[in-house]
Amino acid sequence: MTDTPDSGSPPAPSHPTAVDPRLLEMLVCPLTKSPLRYDAKAQELISDQARLAYPIRDGIPIMLIDEARPLDPDARR
């Protein structure tokens, strides 16, 4: 086995994958039906109205309320 890179494969991205703006326009919070904003650093979609952050895993938004992270430590779902 050698450690030479495979010249036929694309290089791995050095930064998180961005969400397509057209997709972001279509997605809404499943709880409140309000628009979402994209947090590129955290790789989350934020619902300011519900105070929830939905994770993005491998470029796929996980739009399940049970998977969302509360934005406030004292927030209840």
All heavy atoms as a GROMACS GRO file, in nm:
protein
  592
    1MET      N    1   0.083  -0.118   0.000
    1MET     CA    2   0.000   0.000   0.000
    1MET      C    3   0.087   0.124   0.000
    1MET      O    4   0.185   0.130   0.072
    1MET     CB    5  -0.087   0.001   0.125
    1MET     CG    6  -0.230   0.019   0.095
    1MET     SD    7  -0.321   0.048   0.247
    1MET     CE    8  -0.425  -0.094   0.244
    2THR      N    9   0.047   0.224  -0.076
    2THR     CA   10   0.123   0.350  -0.078
    2THR      C   11   0.035   0.461  -0.026
    2THR      O   12  -0.087   0.453  -0.029
    2THR     CB   13   0.170   0.384  -0.220
    2THR    OG1   14   0.056   0.400  -0.303
    2THR    CG2   15   0.262   0.276  -0.276
    3ASP      N   16   0.100   0.567   0.018
    3ASP     CA   17   0.027   0.683   0.070
    3ASP      C   18   0.014   0.793  -0.032
    3ASP      O   19  -0.005   0.908   0.001
    3ASP     CB   20   0.098   0.738   0.195
    3ASP     CG   21   0.084   0.644   0.313
    3ASP    OD1   22  -0.011   0.564   0.312
    3ASP    OD2   23   0.168   0.651   0.404
    4THR      N   24   0.022   0.761  -0.159
    4THR     CA   25   0.010   0.863  -0.263
    4THR      C   26  -0.137   0.894  -0.284
    4THR      O   27  -0.222   0.805  -0.283
    4THR     CB   28   0.073   0.816  -0.395
    4THR    OG1   29   0.011   0.695  -0.434
    4THR    CG2   30   0.223   0.798  -0.380
    5PRO      N   31  -0.169   1.021  -0.304
    5PRO     CA   32  -0.310   1.057  -0.324
    5PRO      C   33  -0.361   1.007  -0.458
    5PRO      O   34  -0.287   0.996  -0.555
    5PRO     CB   35  -0.309   1.210  -0.319
    5PRO     CG   36  -0.168   1.251  -0.346
    5PRO     CD   37  -0.081   1.136  -0.305
    6ASP      N   38  -0.487   0.974  -0.463
    6ASP     CA   39  -0.552   0.931  -0.586
    6ASP      C   40  -0.582   1.054  -0.670
    6ASP      O   41  -0.661   1.138  -0.631
    6ASP     CB   42  -0.680   0.855  -0.552
    6ASP     CG   43  -0.754   0.806  -0.675
    6ASP    OD1   44  -0.697   0.812  -0.786
    6ASP    OD2   45  -0.868   0.760  -0.659
    7SER      N   46  -0.520   1.065  -0.784
    7SER     CA   47  -0.537   1.186  -0.867
    7SER      C   48  -0.673   1.192  -0.933
    7SER      O   49  -0.712   1.295  -0.984
    7SER     CB   50  -0.427   1.192  -0.973
    7SER     OG   51  -0.436   1.078  -1.057
    8GLY      N   52  -0.749   1.083  -0.930
    8GLY     CA   53  -0.880   1.082  -0.995
    8GLY      C   54  -0.993   1.131  -0.907
    8GLY      O   55  -1.101   1.158  -0.955
    9SER      N   56  -0.971   1.146  -0.777
    9SER     CA   57  -1.079   1.189  -0.689
    9SER      C   58  -1.064   1.337  -0.655
    9SER      O   59  -0.954   1.389  -0.646
    9SER     CB   60  -1.080   1.106  -0.561
    9SER     OG   61  -0.959   1.123  -0.492
   10PRO      N   62  -1.178   1.405  -0.637
   10PRO     CA   63  -1.172   1.548  -0.603
   10PRO      C   64  -1.118   1.566  -0.462
   10PRO      O   65  -1.135   1.479  -0.376
   10PRO     CB   66  -1.318   1.594  -0.612
   10PRO     CG   67  -1.399   1.470  -0.596
   10PRO     CD   68  -1.314   1.356  -0.647
   11PRO      N   69  -1.055   1.680  -0.437
   11PRO     CA   70  -1.003   1.704  -0.302
   11PRO      C   71  -1.117   1.723  -0.203
   11PRO      O   72  -1.225   1.770  -0.238
   11PRO     CB   73  -0.922   1.833  -0.317
   11PRO     CG   74  -0.976   1.899  -0.439
   11PRO     CD   75  -1.028   1.789  -0.528
   12ALA      N   76  -1.091   1.685  -0.080
   12ALA     CA   77  -1.191   1.703   0.026
   12ALA      C   78  -1.206   1.852   0.055
   12ALA      O   79  -1.108   1.926   0.052
   12ALA     CB   80  -1.147   1.630   0.152
   13PRO      N   81  -1.328   1.899   0.080
   13PRO     CA   82  -1.346   2.040   0.110
   13PRO      C   83  -1.277   2.077   0.240
   13PRO      O   84  -1.276   2.001   0.335
   13PRO     CB   85  -1.498   2.057   0.122
   13PRO     CG   86  -1.552   1.920   0.140
   13PRO     CD   87  -1.452   1.824   0.085
   14SER      N   88  -1.218   2.196   0.242
   14SER     CA   89  -1.148   2.242   0.361
   14SER      C   90  -1.238   2.319   0.455
   14SER      O   91  -1.198   2.358   0.563
   14SER     CB   92  -1.028   2.328   0.321
   14SER     OG   93  -1.073   2.440   0.248
   15HIS      N   94  -1.359   2.346   0.412
   15HIS     CA   95  -1.455   2.420   0.495
   15HIS      C   96  -1.589   2.350   0.491
   15HIS      O   97  -1.614   2.270   0.402
   15HIS     CB   98  -1.468   2.565   0.446
   15HIS     CG   99  -1.505   2.574   0.301
   15HIS    ND1  100  -1.634   2.561   0.258
   15HIS    CD2  101  -1.431   2.591   0.190
   15HIS    CE1  102  -1.638   2.572   0.125
   15HIS    NE2  103  -1.516   2.589   0.082
   16PRO      N  104  -1.679   2.379   0.587
   16PRO     CA  105  -1.809   2.314   0.588
   16PRO      C  106  -1.887   2.342   0.460
   16PRO      O  107  -1.871   2.446   0.398
   16PRO     CB  108  -1.880   2.376   0.709
   16PRO     CG  109  -1.773   2.433   0.792
   16PRO     CD  110  -1.661   2.469   0.698
   17THR      N  111  -1.969   2.248   0.423
   17THR     CA  112  -2.053   2.262   0.305
   17THR      C  113  -2.159   2.367   0.331
   17THR      O  114  -2.224   2.366   0.433
   17THR     CB  115  -2.121   2.128   0.273
   17THR    OG1  116  -2.020   2.029   0.260
   17THR    CG2  117  -2.200   2.136   0.145
   18ALA      N  118  -2.175   2.457   0.236
   18ALA     CA  119  -2.277   2.562   0.248
   18ALA      C  120  -2.412   2.505   0.205
   18ALA      O  121  -2.420   2.413   0.125
   18ALA     CB  122  -2.240   2.680   0.161
   19VAL      N  123  -2.517   2.562   0.260
   19VAL     CA  124  -2.652   2.524   0.222
   19VAL      C  125  -2.691   2.605   0.100
   19VAL      O  126  -2.668   2.726   0.094
   19VAL     CB  127  -2.751   2.550   0.338
   19VAL    CG1  128  -2.894   2.528   0.295
   19VAL    CG2  129  -2.718   2.463   0.457
   20ASP      N  130  -2.750   2.538   0.004
   20ASP     CA  131  -2.796   2.604  -0.118
   20ASP      C  132  -2.900   2.709  -0.080
   20ASP      O  133  -2.998   2.677  -0.012
   20ASP     CB  134  -2.857   2.499  -0.211
   20ASP     CG  135  -2.899   2.555  -0.346
   20ASP    OD1  136  -2.927   2.675  -0.358
   20ASP    OD2  137  -2.905   2.474  -0.440
   21PRO      N  138  -2.880   2.835  -0.120
   21PRO     CA  139  -2.976   2.940  -0.084
   21PRO      C  140  -3.119   2.911  -0.130
   21PRO      O  141  -3.215   2.948  -0.064
   21PRO     CB  142  -2.922   3.066  -0.153
   21PRO     CG  143  -2.779   3.036  -0.181
   21PRO     CD  144  -2.766   2.887  -0.194
   22ARG      N  145  -3.134   2.840  -0.242
   22ARG     CA  146  -3.268   2.805  -0.289
   22ARG      C  147  -3.335   2.707  -0.194
   22ARG      O  148  -3.456   2.716  -0.170
   22ARG     CB  149  -3.262   2.747  -0.430
   22ARG     CG  150  -3.217   2.852  -0.534
   22ARG     CD  151  -3.195   2.788  -0.667
   22ARG     NE  152  -3.078   2.700  -0.653
   22ARG     CZ  153  -3.031   2.621  -0.746
   22ARG    NH1  154  -3.091   2.614  -0.863
   22ARG    NH2  155  -2.924   2.545  -0.724
   23LEU      N  156  -3.256   2.615  -0.139
   23LEU     CA  157  -3.311   2.520  -0.041
   23LEU      C  158  -3.351   2.594   0.086
   23LEU      O  159  -3.458   2.570   0.142
   23LEU     CB  160  -3.208   2.412  -0.008
   23LEU     CG  161  -3.248   2.310   0.098
   23LEU    CD1  162  -3.371   2.231   0.056
   23LEU    CD2  163  -3.132   2.217   0.129
   24LEU      N  164  -3.267   2.686   0.130
   24LEU     CA  165  -3.296   2.763   0.250
   24LEU      C  166  -3.425   2.843   0.236
   24LEU      O  167  -3.501   2.858   0.331
   24LEU     CB  168  -3.179   2.854   0.283
   24LEU     CG  169  -3.183   2.926   0.416
   24LEU    CD1  170  -3.201   2.830   0.532
   24LEU    CD2  171  -3.058   3.009   0.435
   25GLU      N  172  -3.453   2.892   0.115
   25GLU     CA  173  -3.577   2.967   0.092
   25GLU      C  174  -3.700   2.878   0.108
   25GLU      O  175  -3.806   2.926   0.147
   25GLU     CB  176  -3.577   3.027  -0.049
   25GLU     CG  177  -3.484   3.144  -0.065
   25GLU     CD  178  -3.481   3.196  -0.208
   25GLU    OE1  179  -3.568   3.156  -0.289
   25GLU    OE2  180  -3.391   3.275  -0.238
   26MET      N  181  -3.685   2.749   0.079
   26MET     CA  182  -3.800   2.657   0.086
   26MET      C  183  -3.822   2.598   0.224
   26MET      O  184  -3.933   2.562   0.260
   26MET     CB  185  -3.780   2.543  -0.014
   26MET     CG  186  -3.792   2.586  -0.157
   26MET     SD  187  -3.784   2.445  -0.269
   26MET     CE  188  -3.607   2.423  -0.282
   27LEU      N  189  -3.715   2.585   0.302
   27LEU     CA  190  -3.726   2.521   0.434
   27LEU      C  191  -3.785   2.616   0.536
   27LEU      O  192  -3.756   2.736   0.536
   27LEU     CB  193  -3.588   2.475   0.482
   27LEU     CG  194  -3.526   2.359   0.407
   27LEU    CD1  195  -3.385   2.334   0.458
   27LEU    CD2  196  -3.610   2.235   0.420
   28VAL      N  197  -3.867   2.561   0.622
   28VAL     CA  198  -3.924   2.637   0.735
   28VAL      C  199  -3.913   2.550   0.860
   28VAL      O  200  -3.896   2.428   0.852
   28VAL     CB  201  -4.071   2.678   0.712
   28VAL    CG1  202  -4.084   2.774   0.596
   28VAL    CG2  203  -4.159   2.557   0.692
   29CYS      N  204  -3.924   2.613   0.973
   29CYS     CA  205  -3.923   2.540   1.099
   29CYS      C  206  -4.045   2.447   1.104
   29CYS      O  207  -4.158   2.492   1.080
   29CYS     CB  208  -3.928   2.639   1.215
   29CYS     SG  209  -3.947   2.561   1.377
   30PRO      N  210  -4.027   2.319   1.132
   30PRO     CA  211  -4.141   2.228   1.138
   30PRO      C  212  -4.236   2.257   1.254
   30PRO      O  213  -4.352   2.218   1.250
   30PRO     CB  214  -4.078   2.090   1.152
   30PRO     CG  215  -3.939   2.112   1.196
   30PRO     CD  216  -3.899   2.250   1.154
   31LEU      N  217  -4.188   2.328   1.354
   31LEU     CA  218  -4.272   2.359   1.470
   31LEU      C  219  -4.356   2.485   1.447
   31LEU      O  220  -4.476   2.484   1.470
   31LEU     CB  221  -4.184   2.376   1.594
   31LEU     CG  222  -4.255   2.402   1.726
   31LEU    CD1  223  -4.341   2.282   1.765
   31LEU    CD2  224  -4.152   2.430   1.835
   32THR      N  225  -4.292   2.591   1.399
   32THR     CA  226  -4.360   2.721   1.387
   32THR      C  227  -4.392   2.761   1.244
   32THR      O  228  -4.464   2.858   1.223
   32THR     CB  229  -4.273   2.832   1.447
   32THR    OG1  230  -4.153   2.844   1.369
   32THR    CG2  231  -4.240   2.804   1.593
   33LYS      N  232  -4.335   2.691   1.148
   33LYS     CA  233  -4.349   2.723   1.005
   33LYS      C  234  -4.286   2.858   0.970
   33LYS      O  235  -4.316   2.918   0.869
   33LYS     CB  236  -4.495   2.720   0.959
   33LYS     CG  237  -4.572   2.596   0.997
   33LYS     CD  238  -4.509   2.472   0.938
   33LYS     CE  239  -4.593   2.350   0.968
   33LYS     NZ  240  -4.527   2.245   1.037
   34SER      N  241  -4.196   2.905   1.055
   34SER     CA  242  -4.128   3.033   1.032
   34SER      C  243  -3.999   3.010   0.953
   34SER      O  244  -3.945   2.898   0.951
   34SER     CB  245  -4.097   3.101   1.166
   34SER     OG  246  -4.012   3.020   1.243
   35PRO      N  247  -3.947   3.115   0.889
   35PRO     CA  248  -3.822   3.102   0.813
   35PRO      C  249  -3.705   3.064   0.904
   35PRO      O  250  -3.708   3.088   1.024
   35PRO     CB  251  -3.800   3.241   0.754
   35PRO     CG  252  -3.928   3.313   0.769
   35PRO     CD  253  -4.003   3.248   0.882
   36LEU      N  254  -3.603   3.007   0.841
   36LEU     CA  255  -3.483   2.967   0.913
   36LEU      C  256  -3.365   3.050   0.864
   36LEU      O  257  -3.365   3.098   0.751
   36LEU     CB  258  -3.454   2.819   0.887
   36LEU     CG  259  -3.562   2.722   0.929
   36LEU    CD1  260  -3.538   2.585   0.870
   36LEU    CD2  261  -3.570   2.714   1.080
   37ARG      N  262  -3.265   3.062   0.949
   37ARG     CA  263  -3.141   3.126   0.905
   37ARG      C  264  -3.028   3.025   0.922
   37ARG      O  265  -3.033   2.939   1.009
   37ARG     CB  266  -3.114   3.256   0.978
   37ARG     CG  267  -3.086   3.247   1.123
   37ARG     CD  268  -3.062   3.387   1.185
   37ARG     NE  269  -3.071   3.376   1.327
   37ARG     CZ  270  -2.971   3.338   1.406
   37ARG    NH1  271  -2.854   3.310   1.354
   37ARG    NH2  272  -2.987   3.328   1.536
   38TYR      N  273  -2.929   3.039   0.836
   38TYR     CA  274  -2.819   2.942   0.830
   38TYR      C  275  -2.701   2.991   0.912
   38TYR      O  276  -2.655   3.103   0.894
   38TYR     CB  277  -2.780   2.924   0.683
   38TYR     CG  278  -2.660   2.838   0.659
   38TYR    CD1  279  -2.650   2.712   0.715
   38TYR    CD2  280  -2.558   2.881   0.577
   38TYR    CE1  281  -2.540   2.632   0.690
   38TYR    CE2  282  -2.448   2.802   0.551
   38TYR     CZ  283  -2.440   2.677   0.608
   38TYR     OH  284  -2.331   2.599   0.583
   39ASP      N  285  -2.654   2.908   1.004
   39ASP     CA  286  -2.532   2.936   1.080
   39ASP      C  287  -2.424   2.843   1.024
   39ASP      O  288  -2.419   2.725   1.057
   39ASP     CB  289  -2.556   2.908   1.229
   39ASP     CG  290  -2.436   2.940   1.316
   39ASP    OD1  291  -2.323   2.948   1.263
   39ASP    OD2  292  -2.454   2.954   1.437
   40ALA      N  293  -2.339   2.899   0.937
   40ALA     CA  294  -2.237   2.819   0.869
   40ALA      C  295  -2.134   2.764   0.966
   40ALA      O  296  -2.089   2.650   0.951
   40ALA     CB  297  -2.169   2.903   0.761
   41LYS      N  298  -2.097   2.841   1.065
   41LYS     CA  299  -1.994   2.797   1.159
   41LYS      C  300  -2.041   2.675   1.239
   41LYS      O  301  -1.968   2.579   1.256
   41LYS     CB  302  -1.957   2.911   1.253
   41LYS     CG  303  -1.842   2.878   1.344
   41LYS     CD  304  -1.801   2.998   1.427
   41LYS     CE  305  -1.685   2.962   1.518
   41LYS     NZ  306  -1.643   3.076   1.598
   42ALA      N  307  -2.164   2.679   1.287
   42ALA     CA  308  -2.219   2.569   1.368
   42ALA      C  309  -2.282   2.460   1.283
   42ALA      O  310  -2.317   2.354   1.335
   42ALA     CB  311  -2.323   2.624   1.466
   43GLN      N  312  -2.298   2.485   1.151
   43GLN     CA  313  -2.367   2.392   1.062
   43GLN      C  314  -2.505   2.358   1.116
   43GLN      O  315  -2.539   2.242   1.140
   43GLN     CB  316  -2.282   2.266   1.038
   43GLN     CG  317  -2.168   2.288   0.941
   43GLN     CD  318  -2.217   2.323   0.802
   43GLN    OE1  319  -2.267   2.239   0.731
   43GLN    NE2  320  -2.205   2.449   0.764
   44GLU      N  321  -2.584   2.466   1.137
   44GLU     CA  322  -2.720   2.452   1.188
   44GLU      C  323  -2.812   2.547   1.115
   44GLU      O  324  -2.769   2.651   1.064
   44GLU     CB  325  -2.725   2.485   1.336
   44GLU     CG  326  -2.649   2.390   1.425
   44GLU     CD  327  -2.649   2.431   1.570
   44GLU    OE1  328  -2.643   2.552   1.601
   44GLU    OE2  329  -2.654   2.340   1.654
   45LEU      N  330  -2.940   2.512   1.112
   45LEU     CA  331  -3.044   2.602   1.067
   45LEU      C  332  -3.116   2.649   1.192
   45LEU      O  333  -3.162   2.568   1.272
   45LEU     CB  334  -3.140   2.532   0.971
   45LEU     CG  335  -3.078   2.490   0.838
   45LEU    CD1  336  -3.180   2.412   0.757
   45LEU    CD2  337  -3.029   2.611   0.761
   46ILE      N  338  -3.126   2.780   1.208
   46ILE     CA  339  -3.178   2.840   1.330
   46ILE      C  340  -3.321   2.889   1.309
   46ILE      O  341  -3.350   2.961   1.214
   46ILE     CB  342  -3.091   2.961   1.374
   46ILE    CG1  343  -2.944   2.923   1.382
   46ILE    CG2  344  -3.143   3.021   1.504
   46ILE    CD1  345  -2.910   2.819   1.483
   47SER      N  346  -3.408   2.849   1.400
   47SER     CA  347  -3.544   2.903   1.406
   47SER      C  348  -3.547   3.000   1.522
   47SER      O  349  -3.550   2.959   1.639
   47SER     CB  350  -3.646   2.792   1.427
   47SER     OG  351  -3.774   2.848   1.452
   48ASP      N  352  -3.543   3.130   1.491
   48ASP     CA  353  -3.546   3.231   1.596
   48ASP      C  354  -3.679   3.230   1.670
   48ASP      O  355  -3.682   3.250   1.791
   48ASP     CB  356  -3.518   3.370   1.538
   48ASP     CG  357  -3.374   3.383   1.490
   48ASP    OD1  358  -3.283   3.345   1.566
   48ASP    OD2  359  -3.353   3.432   1.378
   49GLN      N  360  -3.786   3.202   1.599
   49GLN     CA  361  -3.918   3.202   1.662
   49GLN      C  362  -3.933   3.087   1.760
   49GLN      O  363  -3.984   3.104   1.870
   49GLN     CB  364  -4.027   3.196   1.554
   49GLN     CG  365  -4.165   3.220   1.609
   49GLN     CD  366  -4.268   3.233   1.498
   49GLN    OE1  367  -4.235   3.238   1.381
   49GLN    NE2  368  -4.394   3.239   1.537
   50ALA      N  369  -3.887   2.968   1.724
   50ALA     CA  370  -3.897   2.851   1.812
   50ALA      C  371  -3.780   2.842   1.909
   50ALA      O  372  -3.784   2.762   2.002
   50ALA     CB  373  -3.905   2.723   1.730
   51ARG      N  374  -3.674   2.921   1.884
   51ARG     CA  375  -3.551   2.918   1.964
   51ARG      C  376  -3.488   2.778   1.960
   51ARG      O  377  -3.446   2.723   2.061
   51ARG     CB  378  -3.576   2.961   2.109
   51ARG     CG  379  -3.640   3.097   2.126
   51ARG     CD  380  -3.552   3.214   2.085
   51ARG     NE  381  -3.428   3.215   2.163
   51ARG     CZ  382  -3.313   3.260   2.114
   51ARG    NH1  383  -3.305   3.307   1.993
   51ARG    NH2  384  -3.204   3.259   2.189
   52LEU      N  385  -3.485   2.720   1.837
   52LEU     CA  386  -3.428   2.588   1.814
   52LEU      C  387  -3.324   2.595   1.703
   52LEU      O  388  -3.335   2.676   1.611
   52LEU     CB  389  -3.535   2.487   1.775
   52LEU     CG  390  -3.639   2.451   1.879
   52LEU    CD1  391  -3.748   2.364   1.817
   52LEU    CD2  392  -3.575   2.379   1.997
   53ALA      N  393  -3.225   2.507   1.711
   53ALA     CA  394  -3.123   2.495   1.608
   53ALA      C  395  -3.128   2.353   1.553
   53ALA      O  396  -3.110   2.256   1.628
   53ALA     CB  397  -2.985   2.525   1.665
   54TYR      N  398  -3.155   2.341   1.424
   54TYR     CA  399  -3.162   2.211   1.358
   54TYR      C  400  -3.026   2.179   1.296
   54TYR      O  401  -2.970   2.260   1.223
   54TYR     CB  402  -3.269   2.213   1.248
   54TYR     CG  403  -3.408   2.235   1.304
   54TYR    CD1  404  -3.463   2.363   1.311
   54TYR    CD2  405  -3.482   2.129   1.353
   54TYR    CE1  406  -3.589   2.384   1.364
   54TYR    CE2  407  -3.609   2.148   1.407
   54TYR     CZ  408  -3.662   2.276   1.412
   54TYR     OH  409  -3.787   2.297   1.466
   55PRO      N  410  -2.970   2.060   1.325
   55PRO     CA  411  -2.836   2.027   1.275
   55PRO      C  412  -2.835   1.999   1.126
   55PRO      O  413  -2.936   1.959   1.067
   55PRO     CB  414  -2.800   1.902   1.354
   55PRO     CG  415  -2.932   1.837   1.383
   55PRO     CD  416  -3.029   1.952   1.404
   56ILE      N  417  -2.719   2.020   1.067
   56ILE     CA  418  -2.694   1.981   0.928
   56ILE      C  419  -2.585   1.876   0.935
   56ILE      O  420  -2.475   1.903   0.984
   56ILE     CB  421  -2.651   2.100   0.843
   56ILE    CG1  422  -2.762   2.206   0.842
   56ILE    CG2  423  -2.616   2.055   0.701
   56ILE    CD1  424  -2.722   2.336   0.776
   57ARG      N  425  -2.616   1.756   0.888
   57ARG     CA  426  -2.520   1.645   0.892
   57ARG      C  427  -2.490   1.599   0.750
   57ARG      O  428  -2.582   1.565   0.676
   57ARG     CB  429  -2.575   1.529   0.974
   57ARG     CG  430  -2.596   1.566   1.120
   57ARG     CD  431  -2.636   1.445   1.203
   57ARG     NE  432  -2.678   1.491   1.334
   57ARG     CZ  433  -2.793   1.457   1.391
   57ARG    NH1  434  -2.877   1.376   1.331
   57ARG    NH2  435  -2.823   1.504   1.510
   58ASP      N  436  -2.363   1.600   0.715
   58ASP     CA  437  -2.320   1.560   0.581
   58ASP      C  438  -2.395   1.637   0.473
   58ASP      O  439  -2.434   1.582   0.370
   58ASP     CB  440  -2.338   1.409   0.560
   58ASP     CG  441  -2.254   1.327   0.655
   58ASP    OD1  442  -2.140   1.369   0.685
   58ASP    OD2  443  -2.302   1.222   0.702
   59GLY      N  444  -2.421   1.766   0.500
   59GLY     CA  445  -2.488   1.851   0.404
   59GLY      C  446  -2.639   1.837   0.401
   59GLY      O  447  -2.705   1.900   0.320
   60ILE      N  448  -2.696   1.755   0.490
   60ILE     CA  449  -2.841   1.731   0.491
   60ILE      C  450  -2.902   1.791   0.617
   60ILE      O  451  -2.866   1.753   0.728
   60ILE     CB  452  -2.871   1.580   0.487
   60ILE    CG1  453  -2.811   1.518   0.360
   60ILE    CG2  454  -3.021   1.553   0.495
   60ILE    CD1  455  -2.811   1.369   0.359
   61PRO      N  456  -2.995   1.887   0.600
   61PRO     CA  457  -3.063   1.943   0.718
   61PRO      C  458  -3.151   1.838   0.784
   61PRO      O  459  -3.229   1.770   0.718
   61PRO     CB  460  -3.149   2.056   0.660
   61PRO     CG  461  -3.094   2.084   0.524
   61PRO     CD  462  -3.034   1.955   0.476
   62ILE      N  463  -3.137   1.823   0.914
   62ILE     CA  464  -3.218   1.728   0.992
   62ILE      C  465  -3.331   1.809   1.054
   62ILE      O  466  -3.315   1.872   1.157
   62ILE     CB  467  -3.133   1.658   1.100
   62ILE    CG1  468  -3.005   1.599   1.041
   62ILE    CG2  469  -3.216   1.552   1.172
   62ILE    CD1  470  -3.026   1.496   0.931
   63MET      N  471  -3.446   1.805   0.989
   63MET     CA  472  -3.559   1.890   1.028
   63MET      C  473  -3.656   1.818   1.120
   63MET      O  474  -3.777   1.822   1.102
   63MET     CB  475  -3.630   1.941   0.902
   63MET     CG  476  -3.540   2.016   0.805
   63MET     SD  477  -3.455   2.156   0.880
   63MET     CE  478  -3.593   2.257   0.928
   64LEU      N  479  -3.603   1.753   1.221
   64LEU     CA  480  -3.684   1.683   1.320
   64LEU      C  481  -3.677   1.759   1.452
   64LEU      O  482  -3.567   1.790   1.501
   64LEU     CB  483  -3.633   1.541   1.342
   64LEU     CG  484  -3.634   1.451   1.217
   64LEU    CD1  485  -3.561   1.321   1.246
   64LEU    CD2  486  -3.776   1.426   1.172
   65ILE      N  487  -3.790   1.788   1.511
   65ILE     CA  488  -3.794   1.864   1.635
   65ILE      C  489  -3.716   1.792   1.745
   65ILE      O  490  -3.644   1.856   1.822
   65ILE     CB  491  -3.941   1.890   1.678
   65ILE    CG1  492  -4.010   1.978   1.573
   65ILE    CG2  493  -3.947   1.955   1.815
   65ILE    CD1  494  -4.160   1.988   1.586
   66ASP      N  495  -3.723   1.660   1.748
   66ASP     CA  496  -3.650   1.584   1.850
   66ASP      C  497  -3.499   1.592   1.834
   66ASP      O  498  -3.425   1.564   1.928
   66ASP     CB  499  -3.693   1.437   1.848
   66ASP     CG  500  -3.834   1.417   1.900
   66ASP    OD1  501  -3.886   1.508   1.968
   66ASP    OD2  502  -3.894   1.312   1.871
   67GLU      N  503  -3.452   1.626   1.715
   67GLU     CA  504  -3.308   1.638   1.689
   67GLU      C  505  -3.258   1.781   1.710
   67GLU      O  506  -3.137   1.805   1.710
   67GLU     CB  507  -3.276   1.594   1.546
   67GLU     CG  508  -3.299   1.449   1.520
   67GLU     CD  509  -3.193   1.360   1.584
   67GLU    OE1  510  -3.075   1.400   1.587
   67GLU    OE2  511  -3.229   1.251   1.630
   68ALA      N  512  -3.349   1.876   1.725
   68ALA     CA  513  -3.312   2.016   1.739
   68ALA      C  514  -3.253   2.045   1.876
   68ALA      O  515  -3.289   1.982   1.976
   68ALA     CB  516  -3.433   2.106   1.714
   69ARG      N  517  -3.164   2.143   1.878
   69ARG     CA  518  -3.100   2.186   2.002
   69ARG      C  519  -3.166   2.316   2.048
   69ARG      O  520  -3.179   2.410   1.969
   69ARG     CB  521  -2.951   2.209   1.974
   69ARG     CG  522  -2.872   2.268   2.088
   69ARG     CD  523  -2.727   2.288   2.048
   69ARG     NE  524  -2.709   2.388   1.945
   69ARG     CZ  525  -2.707   2.518   1.966
   69ARG    NH1  526  -2.725   2.567   2.086
   69ARG    NH2  527  -2.687   2.602   1.866
   70PRO      N  528  -3.210   2.324   2.174
   70PRO     CA  529  -3.266   2.451   2.223
   70PRO      C  530  -3.158   2.559   2.226
   70PRO      O  531  -3.045   2.532   2.265
   70PRO     CB  532  -3.313   2.420   2.364
   70PRO     CG  533  -3.309   2.272   2.378
   70PRO     CD  534  -3.216   2.219   2.275
   71LEU      N  535  -3.194   2.679   2.184
   71LEU     CA  536  -3.098   2.789   2.185
   71LEU      C  537  -3.078   2.845   2.325
   71LEU      O  538  -2.971   2.894   2.357
   71LEU     CB  539  -3.142   2.899   2.089
   71LEU     CG  540  -3.140   2.861   1.942
   71LEU    CD1  541  -3.186   2.978   1.857
   71LEU    CD2  542  -3.002   2.814   1.899
   72ASP      N  543  -3.180   2.837   2.408
   72ASP     CA  544  -3.169   2.884   2.546
   72ASP      C  545  -3.153   2.763   2.637
   72ASP      O  546  -3.226   2.666   2.625
   72ASP     CB  547  -3.294   2.960   2.589
   72ASP     CG  548  -3.318   3.083   2.504
   72ASP    OD1  549  -3.220   3.147   2.462
   72ASP    OD2  550  -3.436   3.116   2.483
   73PRO      N  551  -3.060   2.769   2.731
   73PRO     CA  552  -3.042   2.655   2.822
   73PRO      C  553  -3.168   2.621   2.901
   73PRO      O  554  -3.191   2.506   2.936
   73PRO     CB  555  -2.930   2.697   2.915
   73PRO     CG  556  -2.879   2.826   2.866
   73PRO     CD  557  -2.969   2.876   2.759
   74ASP      N  558  -3.252   2.720   2.928
   74ASP     CA  559  -3.373   2.698   3.006
   74ASP      C  560  -3.495   2.668   2.920
   74ASP      O  561  -3.604   2.649   2.973
   74ASP     CB  562  -3.403   2.818   3.094
   74ASP     CG  563  -3.293   2.844   3.195
   74ASP    OD1  564  -3.230   2.746   3.240
   74ASP    OD2  565  -3.267   2.961   3.227
   75ALA      N  566  -3.476   2.664   2.786
   75ALA     CA  567  -3.589   2.644   2.696
   75ALA      C  568  -3.640   2.502   2.707
   75ALA      O  569  -3.563   2.408   2.725
   75ALA     CB  570  -3.549   2.674   2.553
   76ARG      N  571  -3.768   2.487   2.694
   76ARG     CA  572  -3.831   2.355   2.695
   76ARG      C  573  -3.892   2.331   2.560
   76ARG      O  574  -3.945   2.422   2.497
   76ARG     CB  575  -3.939   2.348   2.801
   76ARG     CG  576  -3.884   2.359   2.939
   76ARG     CD  577  -3.993   2.341   3.040
   76ARG     NE  578  -3.938   2.364   3.173
   76ARG     CZ  579  -4.011   2.384   3.278
   76ARG    NH1  580  -4.142   2.386   3.268
   76ARG    NH2  581  -3.956   2.404   3.394
   77ARG      N  582  -3.892   2.203   2.517
   77ARG     CA  583  -3.951   2.169   2.387
   77ARG      C  584  -4.091   2.119   2.406
   77ARG      O  585  -4.129   2.059   2.497
   77ARG     CB  586  -3.868   2.062   2.317
   77ARG     CG  587  -3.743   2.120   2.262
   77ARG     CD  588  -3.681   2.026   2.167
   77ARG     NE  589  -3.566   1.967   2.234
   77ARG     CZ  590  -3.493   1.872   2.183
   77ARG    NH1  591  -3.523   1.821   2.070
   77ARG    NH2  592  -3.391   1.824   2.245
   0.00000   0.00000   0.00000
